[in-house]
C-alpha cells in the first residue's frame, strides 16, 4: 500500500516540458518529500484500493472510494490535486463503512479512525454558539420586559413572561456545554411570546 507524503508544487522540469509539450503550462507539478513526481508515482497505486488525501495533521481532506467512470471505472488517484497534502491507499476491506468526509477522520499512516478530540471540539463550538445566541435573545427580551415593568405599566402577562425568561436564563447558565446531551436546547427562552 502506498503512502506518499508532503507533496509540494514545483515548476516543470525540462523533461516535463518535452514530455507534455504545449500543455506543460496548463498542468500542475508536485514532488513528494522523497522527491517522487506526482504524475509518475500515480502508477504505483492499485486501481482497486481506496485513495485518501490527508493534511499535515493526518486529517483526511479528500477520498476516492467509488469507481470513476471517466478514469476506466477505477478508484483513480489521479482525481487528487495533492498540493501540501499526502496521498495514501488502503484496501476496501479496511475502509470504515461509516466514513464521512467531515474533517473528523484521521489517517495515522496505516488505519483510518474518527478523532474523538475533533468531534468533542466541534460539539463544544456548536453548543457554545447555540448557548450564546439563546442567552443573547433571552437577555434582550428580559431587558425589554423589565423596562416596561420599571415604568409601572406592565400587565400581569408581562410580569409572568419576565419571570419565565429570568428562570430560563438561570437554567441556561447551568448548562454543561461539553456534554453531548442537547436536551438543554429545549429550555425555552421565549417566555415573552406568551404576552
N, C-alpha and C positions, 0 to 999 in steps of 0.2 A: 504494500500500500504506500502510495506517495504522500509525502508531506513536505512541500517546498515552501520555504519561509521567506518573508520580508521582501516582496517584490518592490522595486523602485523604478520609476520611469527613467529612461535613458534616451539619448539621441541615437538614431540608427547608425550602424557601422557602415563602412564601405561595402562590406559583404551584403548587408541588408539592402543597401541602395542597388546593388547589382541584382540581387535576388528579386526584389519587388518592383524595380524599375520606377516608373512614374507614380505608382501607387504608394511609394515609400512615405510621402508626405501626409497621407491620409491614414496611416497605420501608427498605433502607439506601440512602443517597445519598452519591455521591462526586463530587468535582471534580478534574480533572487540573491540572497545573501551569499549563496555558494557560487554565484556567477552563472547560473543557468538562465538561458534565454527563454522567455515565456513561450514564444511561438514554437521553439524546438522541443521544449520539455512537455508540451501537451501530449505528445506521442507516448510519453511514459505512463499516462493514466489509462486505466482499463475503461472500456466502453460501458461496462455494466455495474460500475460502483457509484455510490452516491458521492457527489463532489460538494465540498464545503469551502467557503472562503471566510476567513476569520481575521480579526484585528489583532493588534499587539497584546491585548489583554485576553485573547482566546475567545472573545465573544463572536459568535457566528453571525455574519452580516449578509450572507447570501448562500443559496443552496440550489443544486440541480438534483432533484430527486425523482424526476419524471423524464421519460424519453423526449427528446427534442426532435420533432418531425423534420425541421429544416436541417438537422445535423445527422440524418440517417437513422432517426429513432434511437439514438444512443443517449446515455446520460453524459452529455457533452461538456467537458471542462472549458471548452472554447467560449462558452457563454459568459465567462467572467472577464472583468476588467480589474486585474489584481493590484492596482496602484496602492502602495502602502499596506498591502494585505498579504496573507499567506494562504496557500491553497492545499487542500488535502483531500483524500478519498477514503471512504470506509465501505465495508461491504453492506449490501442492502439488509442483511440479517442483523447487523449491529446498529442500524439506524432506528432511533426511537420512534415508535408509532405515533406518539402524541406530540412530536416535534412541531413547533410553530416558529416562524421567523419573527419573533417578537423582541429579540435582544436579550432574552434571559437564558439562552443556551450557550454553553461553553464547550470548546474543544480543547482537551488537555494534551493533545499530541497522539492520543490513542482512542479515546472514547468521547462521546457527546453526553453531557449531563446538564440538567437545568440548575441554575445557580439560585440557591435559597437566599443568598445575600442580595442579589439583584431583585428578586421578587419582593423581599421584605422592604428594600429601599423604595421600590415603586409604590408599594402599598402605603407606606408612610407618607410619601409625597402626595398621593391621591387623597388619603384621609386628611392630611393637613390642609390641602386646598379646599376640600369639601367643608371641613370644620370652619376655616376662616370665612368662607362665603356664607355659611349658615349663621355664624356668630355675628358677622357684619350686618346681615339683613335683620337679624333679631334685635340687635342693639339699636339700629336705626329706627325700627318700628317702636321699640320700647321708649326711646327718647321722644319720639313724636307724640306718643300717647301720654307720656309723663308731662310734657309741656301743656297739653290740654288739661290734665289733672291739676297741674300747678295753677292754672287760671281759675280753677273752681267751676269750670263749665263742662266738666266731663260727665258723661252719662254713666249709669251703672254698668252698661256693656263695655264702655271704655276702660273703666276701672278693673273689671274682670279680665279683659283682654290684656291689660298691662301686667296684672298679677300672673297670668298664664305665661306670658312671654318671659317675665322675670324668672319663673320656675324653669322654663325651657333653657334659658341662658345658664342657670345654675347646673342643670343636667348636662348641657354641652361641655361645660368647663371640666367636668369629671371624666370625660371620655378618654380612654386609652387609645391613642392614635396608632400605636404599634400593633394593635390587635387586628386580626383578620375578621373578627366579628363586626359586621357592618350594621347590626341592629340599631346602633346609636343613630344612624342616619334617619331612622323613623321618628326620632324625637321631633315633635312639632315645633316649629319656630315661627309660625304664622298665626299665633293665637289672636292677633289683631284682626284676622279675617273674619272673626266672629261678630265684630261690631259693624 
